[in-house]
Amino acid sequence: MVMKRGFTIVELVVVVSVLVILSGIGISSYTVYRNQGIDSQARSIATAVVSGAERYYNANNEYPSAQVVFGSAPTGSVPASYTTASSVLGVPKDVLDNTTVDLLPCAGTSAVCTPSTLNKARVYYLTKSDPPAATAQTYSVTLPTSTTCTFTFPATETGSMSYLLVFWSNTDNTWKRVRSNKGGITTSNTTNCAFNTL
């Protein structure tokens, strides 16, 4: 008669250890893949908005304000309609209306886009208010290093002379920014706040 032998404690520990290692590798790979997908979508949205805003400038001699792009006063939340943004920028709606990454407007006061709302799944389109205030408009953004960076739209600009797009890159853990070709946006600290460009 053959006796059946069970697993020893050492064998069980080895098997469990292998399973833990394999599941860790799988989760890590999935996270990297997911982050790359989010970054790719954010980059596509930002690139499309930049192209549309520059076309708008060529036709109107000013950039579209956040209010013009989104058809209402920006609130730092999902715009009421991506249809308006699509029409103003000349970009297909399905490029802007994404289920993973939101394109959000900011204008008027820095309270509209507080650092806590600038997170990993949003691309922000920042402009002066429309009609523009006669004062400078400043936005503050807190980096992962806890450095606060300010971007100032100068008082001398009339209309929506410039825009700034910012989003967080999950892949390399840096903020990305794209500034308009025209306009005079200034950065508070070019050493610590030199956002990586798109």
Sequence and secondary structure as in RCSB ss.txt:
>XXXX:A:sequence
MVMKRGFTIVELVVVVSVLVILSGIGISSYTVYRNQGIDSQARSIATAVVSGAERYYNANNEYPSAQVVFGSAPT
GSVPASYTTASSVLGVPKDVLDNTTVDLLPCAGTSAVCTPSTLNKARVYYLTKSDPPAATAQTYSVTLPTSTTCT
FTFPATETGSMSYLLVFWSNTDNTWKRVRSNKGGITTSNTTNCAFNTL
>XXXX:A:secstr
        HHHHHHHHHHHHHHHHHHHHHHHHHHHHHHHHHHHHHHHHHHHHHHHHHHHHSS   HHHHHTS   
SS  S HHHHHHHHT  HHHHS SSSEEEEE S GGGG GGG  TTEEEEE   SS  SS EEEEEE TTS EEE
EEE TT  SS   EEEEEETTTTEEEEEE SSS  EES TTTT  EE 
